[in-house]
């Protein structure tokens, strides 16, 4: 633990302590008698003395001392005698174990050691270190109180100081505060960082000098973790004309996440007209707490990792183990319990993932607790699979809460089970695997079902009830050739996989299924597996008749959105025969119009027509609608608005990945924004607009299983394959030509249908023919070379770049407004700009005028 700095006289204590480590400013010591053999008399005596003392009087076995070479200190212990710097030290930390004291030592080395070299005065070094340690103690105390109380006394004290020092209106709520250092050039200023709903503030009073910094969140253009010559890890905030570094946090990860959340929430409120969704608890700025922000961050990761609806709220995260029949053992991981789902992810990345919608669950039961199966529960699902979880803490309350939510979900959405859907893919399979003895699975209960005839009555008779590509198979448009046996081999591989891992949305998702997806999903399974991987099948089953009602309500209405849809209908995969007749065009019109009616904030955006056309090829019309909902509302968040914010964020992430993964190409291209502009259509249409359809559909397979990660890694593989030509290109247009020719010549050797041709690329006839690349090889390379990016890493990069993109849009809006208004008024441009800031800040939830960086009385 950190210790309030106390003066220590070593002259008569050398026999009691042994120095373990030392640096120019710090010494780590071990008390004799601890961690040493019994051969030394001194050690035995000291150890015996410590053992017989009362526990409150015992001396910690490890300590860290501050030493300042060359300082002169008058010791009150020695009656004012002048002692050399080697005689007097300050104890700054103690530890009960070597591991604990080493953690403090490492923190001092990483955060303080290099900093102290900037001080010229030795007394200033001692003052700085002692002040920093005292601040750390105060922060630790505050954290402990925060865990015990809703409003700890320390937080109230900090709030009083915050209000007195910065004089904000009462509506400006303090969220949290931290001890840290703010760097001004090469000089650190020890002080306190205050994070409020609209501002980042810093206060320091050090060596007689006061420093105040105030930065509105809406002014921050970049927020990043970086390092400087003195420290390995700092937080840097950048505004239009200044940047600052903050360091020496007790928990830098926590501080950075809270900063990211506050900046993101503020900017999203500022651009709320774009239809961004905020958690209900964050809609009212004055009610935001640190706990709310931490919960939001955890919820966002949970939804992104399992690709669940954006309104899904996480309730519990528990360490546990899940029985995995395919490996015949329990796999360690975590259970995630939310409003409508029970999910599991193994600790080993890619080993196993399970998603159990409550609507698929029929029973949750406790099993007998044994030494081999501690605290087990069984979750049984409708497809006659059962999942055994063990090693769950507080099992009784967990089961109680799960059963309550299960009951609520079934009450809100009565189960209508269409058995005809399961005949294609989701036929019942029961894993009758013995589990460490004779332990029965939980009881499988029958639930209400709805046969296909009843479902047909609910559907509007005008809807197309089969995938469009099925009609062309029957008409002979896809004549059999040598590639059909490959399709049959794939089917056998998938059927074998279903038997072992499950067939429904509740299947075990492992690295093996990822490899099958990368090979290309068989056409007869493609639409069904897209529904399962995206969990659109849950929305489909939970809303019987919803799509038919939307079609009836929306068709025949004329507005700007329907006019835009009509203009794009015949531009949607025009090379495919399914959209060269009224059947395909009418189905496309109904799906796009129904979605615009469902979600008027998005309405219709270009590229939605291309994606929906592909969905209609492999899925029934109603299924295609729910797949479109899954893509627009959770798999590609914020992509489909008139500013395509989400796509721009991912372009920025893609630029960062290029710098990390392809440094030589990044160094040659200098301005990566050109590559980002070229790649915009890759993200918006999932390569459908720039790659032959029979090849691009394999990319969409990977997207539905792995999400946006599949697009990032495939984009990197495309750039790597063309790196040499890109480096030799003279300008952006030549680079565009290189990539267009490459993408246009990607073939699919396994496609059962005839090539449809492509009209995406443009190049001269006199150019040399471009070699063909097989899509399976390209996807395999993308996984092998660039598949190590985790969901957490991608979401972190998205959050970082979203701040910059949103700030860029706000700056553009500001400049456009000023450009229109300035000629009409007789006000100086700088005054008008300040007036704009004053007007805009209330829309971010703040009634405070823009503040400057440095405010010194």
N, C-alpha and C positions, 0 to 999 in steps of 0.2 A: 504494500500500500504506500501511496505517497504520504510524506511526513512533513508537517509544518517545519521549515528549516530551523534546526537547533544547532547552536555552537557546540562543537565537540573538541575536547582537549585530548590529543593522542599521546602526549608525552608519557603518561603513566598507564596507558591502556594498550600498549603495543602487544603485551603478552596475552591479552584476552581475545584479540582478533587476528585473522590471517588474511592478507590481501590476495584475492583471486584474480581480479582484473584491474587494470588502471589505464587511464588516458591522461592527457594534459590537464583535464579539468575534473575528472571524476575517478573515484576508487570504489570498487566492489569488494566487500569484505565478508568473510565467514567467521562466525564466532567459534572459538576453540571448543572442542568437545562435541561438535556436530559434524557428522560425515567423515570422521577419522577413526582410525583404530584405537585400541585401548592401551597402546604402548607408552604414551606420553603422560607423565604425571600431571602436567599443567592442564592438558586437555581433559583428563578424568576429573580433576578438581572443578574446573569451570562447568563441565557437563553436570556434575553432581549438584553444584550450587544452583544451576538453572532448574534442575529437576525438582528440587525441594521447595523452590519459591512458589508462592501463590500464582495461579495462572495469570492474574492481572498484573503481576510484578515481573513476570518472566520477560527476558530480552529476546527479541526476534533473532533467529540464527543468522540472518543475512541483512546487509544494509549497504546503501550507496551514499558516499560522501562527496560533497563538492569541495574541490580544492582550487584556489586561485593563486597560481605561482607569482611570487613577488609582492603579494599584498601584505599590508601591515595592519594588524588588528590588536587593539588593547583589550585583553581578556578580563572581564569582571571576576572570573574564577581565580585569576592570578593577581588580584588586587591591583589592576591597572598596569601590570608589567607588559612592556612591549614584546610581542612574540613574533617570530618569523612566520611567513606564509605556510611553511611546512608543519608548524605546530598546531594551527587552528584550522578546523574544517567545519562544514555544516552538513549534518545528516539530512538527506532529502527524501529517502525512501527506505523502507524495510520490507522484508519478505519472510514468510514462514517456510517457503520451499525455494530450491534453486531455480525451478521453472518460473515462479512468480517474480523473483528478483531479476532474472534475465529478461523478462518482458519489459520491466522498467528500464533496464540498462539499454536494451535495443531501442526503446522509444527515445531515450536521451541521445543516443548516437545518431539516430535518423533525423531528429527534429531540432536538437540544440547544439550538438558538438560543433558543426561547421558554422553555425550562426555566431558563436561567441568570438570567432576570430575577427569580426568586424569592429569589435569594441577596442578602443585604445586604452581606456581607463580600467584598471583591474577591479576597482570598487564597483564600477558600472556592471561588470560581468556578474559579480556576486548579487547585486540588486536585481538584475534582470532574471537570473535563474531563480532566486528566491520568490520573486513576484510571480513567475510562471508556475512554479510548484504550488504556491498558495491558490492560484486560479484553478489549477487542476483539482486540488482538494475540494474547492468550492463546487466545481462542476460535478465531481463524483457524488458529493453529498446531495446536490440538487437532484441528480438522477435517481439516487436511492429513495429520496422523498417522493419523487414523482411516481415511483412504483407503488408506494404505500398510500398515497393520498391523491385525490382528484385535483386539488389545487394546493400544492405544497407551499409552505411559508416562503421558501426560497424563491419560488416563481413569483409570488406576490411582491417580494422585495425587488426582484428584477424588473417587474412591471412598473413599480413606482419610479425606479431609476430611469427606465426607458421613457416614461412620460415626462419626467422632469428634464431630461437631457435633450430631448428632441421636440418637445412641445407640439405633438401632433394632435389633431382633433380626437375626440373620444371614440369615434368610429374606427380609428386605426388600431386594429387588434394585434397584440404581440402573440406570435405563434410559439416561438422558442428562442433560446439564447445559448451562446457557447463562448468559452474562453478561447482566445486564439491570438495570433500575431498578424498584423497587417504590415506589409513591406512597402516602404517608401524609398525607392532606389535600393541601396544595399543595406538599409537600416531597418530592423524590425521594430514595430511598436506593439508592445503587449497591451491587450485590452479585451473588450467584450464585443461580440458580434450579436446583434439583435435582428431576428428575422420576423417581420410583420407581414400582414396580408398583402401590402402594396409596396413595401420597401425593404431593402437590405441596409442596415445601419451598423456603424462601428464607432465605438467610443474608447478613447485611451487618455489616461492622465499619467504621464511617465516623466520622471526627472523634471517636474515642474512645468511640463508642456501638455496642453490639452489638444486633442485631435478628434474631430467629428467628421464622419463620412455618411452621406445619405444617397442611396441610389434607388430610384423607382425600378421595380421589376420590369416595367414596360420599356425601360431604356436599355436593358441588357441585351446585347446582340450575340454574345457568345459566353457560354459557361462551360468550363472544362477543367479537368485535372491535368496538371502539368508539373514540371520540376524546374528549378533554377540551379545556379552554381552552388548554392548553399544547402538546399533542401531537395530531397528526392520526391516529395509528394506535396503539392500545393493545390489550392483552388484558385483559378484565375477567372475574374469576371471582366468582360470587355464591353464598353459602351462606344458610342460614336467617336469620342475623342479621348478616351483614357482607358487604362487597364490597371487592375490591382491584383496582387497576390495575397492570399490568406493561408496561413499554415499553423502547424503545431496544435492541431485539434486532438482531443482525446479519442474521438471516433470520427475520422474523416469521412468514412463511407456514409455514415448516417447524415452528417451535415450536408454532403453533396447531394444526396437523394432528396432531402427536404428542400434544398435550393432549387433543384430541378423541378420538383413538383410545384413550388410556388410560382416560379417563372412561367411554367407551362400553363397552369390554371389561369394566371392573370392574362396572358396573351390569348388564350382561348376565349375568355370572357370578352376581350376587346374585339375579337372577330366572331362574335357569337352569331351574327347573321349568316355565317357559312353553315350553320347547322351542326357545330361540334357538340358532342354529348359530354356533359359533366355529371359526375355522381351526384345524386340528390343532396347529399350532405355538404357538397361544395358549391351549390348554387347560391347560397347566401354567404358572402365573404366574411361577415362579422361572426359567423358561427364556425369558421374553419379552425381546427386544432391540429397539433402535431400528430396526434393519433389518427385523425382523419386522413392526413396526407400519407402517413405510413401505410394505412389500410388501402388507400387508393393505389399506391405503388405496388403493393402485394396483389391486389385485385387485377391490375393491368397485366402483370406478369402471368398470373394464373390463367386469365382469359386468352392471352397470346399463346401460351405454351400449349393449351389444349384446344385453342381456336373455338371458344364458346361465345354465346351471345354477349353483347357489351353490357347488358343490364344484369348479368349474372354476378351475384355477390358471394364472396368467399366467407365461410363461417369458421372453418377449423382446418389446421394443417398439423398432421400427426405422423410421427415416425412409426413405422410398422413393417411387417413383412407379408408378402402375398405368395400363396402357393401357385407355382407356375408348372402345370402338368408337363409341358414340353421339355423342361429341364429337370423335372422330378425333384424339386427342392423349393424352399421358400426363398424368395428374392427380396432383399432389403430395399426399402424405399420410403416414400411418403404418401399418405392418404390426404386428399384434398376434398373437403365436403362443402358444397355450396347450396344455393337455393334449389337447384333442380338436378344436380349431378353428384356422383361419387367418383372421384378420379384417383388414379394411382400412377406414380412415376418412379422407376427404379433409381437408386442413387448412382448406379453406373449408367452413364449417358448411352441412350440407344438400346439398352438391354430389354426393357419392357415398359409399355405404357398401356393403360386401360381407361376407358371412359364408359361409365355406367349411368345413363340417364335414369332418373327416378321413374319415368313412365315405363321403362323396361323392367324395373325391379318389382318382384312379386312378394318377396319376404326378406326380412333382416332378422337374424336370430343369433343368440349367444350359444356357444358350445361349452362343454365342460372344460374347465381350466385344468391343465396338466403341466407337468414339467417339460414335456416335449412341445406342447401347444399352449403357451401362456396367453391368457386373455383372448381367446379366439372368437371371431364372429363370422357368420356365413351370410353372404349376400347372394340370393338366388334371383335369376332373371328369367324372362319369359321364354327364351330359346332353350331352356332346360340346362343352362350352364350355371355353375355355382362357384363363387369366389370366396376363398378362405383367407381372412386377414388375421394375423396374430401379433402379439407384443404391443397391443394398444393400451395406452395409459387411460385411466378413467373410463373404462369400457362402458359401464352402466349408463353414465350420462351421455356418452356418445351415441349409444344405441337408441336411447330415449329421444334425442334430438333428431336422429336420422329417421326414426319411425314417424315423428311428428311432421317432418317435411315430406316424407313419402305419402302420408295421408293427405296433406294439403295439395300436393301435385296431382294426385289421382282425383281429388275433389274438383280442382280447377279445370283439369283436362281429362275427363273420363276416357278411359282407354278404348279406342276403336281399332281393333287389330285386324288388318286385312291379310288373310292367310294366303291370298293369291300372290302377293308380293314375295312371300318367302319361298314360293316354289322356284323362282328364278335363282335366288342367291341365298336367302336367309332361312333355308330349311333347318329344322331343329336338329341340333347335335348335342349330345350329352357327354361331358368329359367324366367318364367313370374311372378316374385314376385313384388308386389307393393312396392314402395320405397318412403316413406314419402310424399305421395301425387301423383298426376298424372304427372310423369316425364317419358318421353319416352326414351328408350334405343337408342343408336346410330344406324344409318342405317347399315344393314347387306348387304354387296355387294357380288355378285356372282363372283367367280374366275374361272379360267380355270381348267378343269378337264381332266383326262385321264382314260379311262375305262380299265378294266382288259385285254381285247383283245390286245390293243395297248401295254400294259405293257408286255404281254407274248411275243410279237414280239421283244421287246428290250432285253429280257432275253435270254441268251444262252440256247438252247434246252437241253443241258446236265445237267443243274442245277436241283436240287431236289426242287420242288415247294411246299412242305408241311413239317410240322414237322415230324420227324421219328416216334415219338410215335403214331401219328395218324394212321399209317399203321398197327401197332400192335393192336390198338383198333378194326379196321375193320376185322383183321384176327382172332380175338377172343383170342389173347394172354392174354388179360386182362379180364378174365371172371368175370361176375357180382357176387357180394357177398353181405354180410350184410353191407359193408362199402359204397356202392354206394349211399344209401339214404343220408348219411352224405355229400357226394359231392353235391347232389342236394340241400340240405339245404344251403350249402355255396354259391351255385350259386344264390339262392333267396336272400341271404343277400347282395351279391355283386350287383345284379340288383337293389335292393332297394337303395343301396348306390349310384349307378350311377345316378339314377333319381334325387337324392337330391344334389349330389356334382359334377356331371359332369362325362363324359366318356373319354375325350381326354386327351392329355398331359396338357391341360389347366385346369384340374380338381382342385377343392379345396382339398388341402392335410391337413388333420387334424389328431388328435389323434385317431379318430374313424377308419380311414383307416389303421393306424398302427396296431390296434388291429385285424382287419380283416386279414392283412398280416401275423401277428404272428400266426394265426390259420392255415395258409397254404392256398395258392392260389389254386382255382380249376384248374385242369389240362387243361381244355379247354380255360382258360383265362391266363394261366401262361405266355406263350411266349409274348402275346400282352401286358400284364401289365409290364413285364420286359422292353419291348421297351419304354413304357410310362415313367416308373419310372427313367430309365437311360437317357431318351431323345434321345436314339438311333433312335427313330422314326423320329426325325427331320433330322438327317444325312441321313437316308434311303430315305426320301421324297425329300431331296435337291440334291441327286446324282443319278438320274435315269440312269440305264445302267452302272454305275461305276463298280460295282462288276463283272458283266459279262465281261467287258473289261479286268479287272485285271486277271480273270481266263484265258481268251484267251491268254493274254500276258505271263503269268507265267507258265502255264502247259506245260510239256514237257521239260522244262529247267532243267539241272542237275547241282547242286552245293553242297557245304557242307551243307547248310541249308536244301535243299530237302532231302539229305541223312539222316540227323537227324530226319526229319519229318517221313520218311519212317520207320525208326527203331522204332518209338514210336506209329505208327498207331494202331498196334494190341495190344498195352498195354493200350489203352484208353477205360475205362469202359468195360473190356472184359466180365464181367458177364452179360451185357445187350445184349439181342438178336439182337438189332439194329446194333451192331458192331460185329456181328458174320457172316455178309454177306457183299458182295461188295458194296451194295447200301450205307450203312452207312459209310464204310471205304472210299469210293470215295468222298462222300460229305465232310468228315473230311479232306481229303487230299486237296481238292480244297480250303476250307476256310483257312487252315493254310498256304498253299502255296501263296494264294492271299494276305494274311496279311503280310507275309514276304516280298513279292514284294512291297507292299504299304509302309512299314516301315522298310527299310533295317537296320536302326540303332538298332532296336530291333530284327528283323529277326524272329527267333524262339527260344523259351526257354522252357525247361522242365516245365511241369504243364500246359502249354497252351493247350496241347492236351486233358487233362482231362476236363478242363473248357469248351473247344469248343465242346467236345462230348456231354456234358449236354445241351449246348445251342441248338445243333442240334436236340435233343430229343423234345424240346418244341417250337422251332421256325423254320420258313422256312430258307432255306440255306442262302439267302441274308440277312435276318433278323439276323441270327446267326453271320454273318460276322460283321455287324454293332454293335451288342452287344459286340463282342470281341473287336472292336475298342474302345467302350465306357469304357470297363473294363481296357484295357491295357493303354489307353492314358489319362484317367482322374479319374477313380474311384480307381485305384491302381497305382498311379504315381511312376515311377522308380522301379517297381517290376520286370519287365521283361527285365533284362539285365544280363550279365554273372556274375555280382557281387551281384545281387538281393539287391541293396542298399535300395530300398523302404521297402522290407520285413524286412531287418535288422533294419531299423529305427523303424518300427512298433513293432518288437520284443523288442526293448529297451523301447518303450512306454509301452508295455504290462508288462514288468518288473516293471516299475514305478507304474502302476495301481495295480499290485499285492501287492506292498508294502503299497499302500494307502488303498485298499479295503479288503485285506486279510493279515493283519499284523502278525497274529499268524503263518500262513503258511510261510510267508516270513522270519520270525525270525527262524523257525525251519529249513528251507531249506538252509539258509545261502547264498549259491551260487545259485542265481536265473538263472544264465546263462544256467543251465541244463534244467530248465523248458522252457526257451526261445528256446533252440535247439529243444526240443520235439515239441514245438508249431509252428516251422517254416512251416511245411506242412499245419497247420491250416490256415495260412494266404495265402500261395501260391496257395492252391487248394480250399479254402473256405470250408474246412472240407470234401470235396468230396473223398479224398483219404484215410480217416481214419474212415468213418462213412457209414453205409448202405445207398445206393443211395436214397431209398425212404424217408429216414429221412433227408439226407443232402440237398435234394432239397428244403426243407422248410427253411433251413439256407440261401440258395441262394435267396429265396424270400425276406427275411429280409435284405440281403445285397443289393439287387437292390433298396429297398426302403430307407434304413437308411445308406448305405455305410459301411465303415470300422468299424464304431461304433458298428454295429451288431456283428461283429466278435470279437471285444474286449470284449463286455459284455457276449457273449456266452462262450468265453474262460474262463472268470472269474467264470461263473456259473459251468462249468465243473470242475474247480479246487476246488471250494467250495464244490461241491457234493462229491469230493474224498479227501477232506482235511485230514480227520482222517487217511485214508490209506496212504496218501502221507507223513504225519508226522511220521508214524511208519515204513516207508520204509527205508531200510538199505543203499541203494546206488541208483545211477541214473537209472540203468537198472531195478531195482524193481519199481521205480516210473514210468518208461516208460511202464512197464507191467500193472500197475494199471490203467493208463489212456487208454491204448490200449484196455483192456478188457471192460472198461466202455463204451468207444465210440463205440465198436463193438456191444454192446448190447442195442443200442438206436433204438427203434422201432417207426413206424408211424402208429398208429391205424386208421388214416383217409385215408391212401393211397388206391386208388381204384384198384390198380394192385396187383398181387401176390408179396410177398417178393422175392428179387433177391439174397439174401444171401450176404455174405461179406467175403473177403479174406484179410482184412486189418490188423487185429490184430493177434497176435501170443501168444499162451499160451498152457500149457500142458493139456492133457485130464484128468489128475488126479486131477486137481484143482476143487474147489467147483464151481458149476454153478453161473454165475453172474446174479443178478436180472436185469430185463429189465426196461428201462426208456423210457417214451414216449417223443418224440421230442417236442410236443406241451407244455408239462409241463416244460421241460427244457428251452424252449424259453421264456415262460411266466415268469419263475423265473429270467431269465437274464434281462428282461425288468424291473421287479419290484424291483430287488435288485441292479442292476448295470447300469440301463438305464439313470442315471442322468448326464452322461458326455455329454457336449455340443460340437458342432463342433469347436467352438473357443478354448476350452480347449484342445481338441485332436490336433488341428493344432499347438497350442503353444508348446505342448510336442513334436510333430514331429519336429518342427524347432529346439528345444533345442537338441534333440538326433541326428538329422541329422548332426549337427556340429561335434559331437563326432564320429559318424560312418564314415563320410567322412575323418576326421582327422586320424582315425584308418587305413583306406585303404591307405591313403597317406603314413603313417608310414610303413605299410607293404610293399608297393612298394619300398620305400627307402631302407629298410633292404634287400629286395630281390636283388636289384641292387647292393648294396654294397657287398653282399655275393658272387655275381658272379664276380665282378670286382676286389676285394681285392687280390685274389690269382694271378691275371694277371699283377699287377703293383707293383712297388716298392715305394709306397706312404703310409705314416702312415694312419691308419683307420680314425683317427679324422680329418686329413687334407682332406681325400677323402670325408668324410661326409660334411665338410664345402664346398667343391667344388660342391657337389651334390646340396646343398642349393642354392649356387650362380647360378647354372644352372637352377634350377627349378623355382626360383622366377620370372624370366621374363615371364614364362608361366602363372603365376598368375596375370600378368599385371604390375609387379613392376620391376624397374631397380635398386632397392636399395638393397644393401647387408643386410644380416640378422643382426639385431641390438640386443644389450643386453638390459636387463631390466633397469639397473641403469647406467646412464651416468652423472657423476658429474665432471665438469672441475677441 
